[in-house]
Every structure is written in C-alpha cells, then in structure tokens.
Amino acid sequence: MPRLVRLYILSIAIGFVLALAFTGLLLALDVASLRHLVFATRGGWIAVLMLVVFHTVLFSGVQFGIRIMLMAGGDGPRGGLRRPLRRHIPALVPSSAPSKR
C-alpha cells in the first residue's frame, strides 16, 4: 500500500477516535441540552450518528493536513532572514496645502 494512502487511513482512524471522544463529551456534559434532546426523541441516535460522522470528517481532515504540512520540511532557511534590523528615521515632508488655523 502506498505511503500516502496509509497516512490517510491512519488520519481517518485518529479522526474517528477524536470524533467519538468529542461527541461523548458533548453528550456527557449535556452541552446545550443535547443529551436531553437525544434521549427524549425517537430518532436521537441518528443525530448522534451524524455528529460522529461529521466530526470524523472534520478531525481526520485536520489530522491529514497537519501531517502533510509537517512532511514539507525543506533544507532552506527557516524563520526568515538573519539580517539585523535597521532603524529608519521618518523624514518630514512639507505640505503643499495651506493650513486652516
């Protein structure tokens, strides 16, 4: 299996675990009375399933993006140029418009 596909599958697995934990915390802490809504309605499990699926998409995308960005470590300079800062003294420019005093 190609390395990038393996990385993507691993990111999906990490995103799924994070989504389960996040949805579990949402229900356990009863954020915005979500636990009450889920258990009080007949189709509440569908809402929990949708939360898990959409959070999986979100968290796996973030995981994959972070991993891809970390792979791009180049050999060039990092952190900008290493030159000392020069102080610039602002010059006074005379105005061409007369003042209204």
Buried (B, 14 or more C-beta within 10 A) or exposed (E): EEEEEEBBEBBBEBBBEBBBEBBEEBBEEEEEEBBEEBEEEEEBEEBBEEBBEEBBBBBBEBBBEEBEEEEEEEEEEEEEEEEEEEEEEEEEEEEEEEEEE
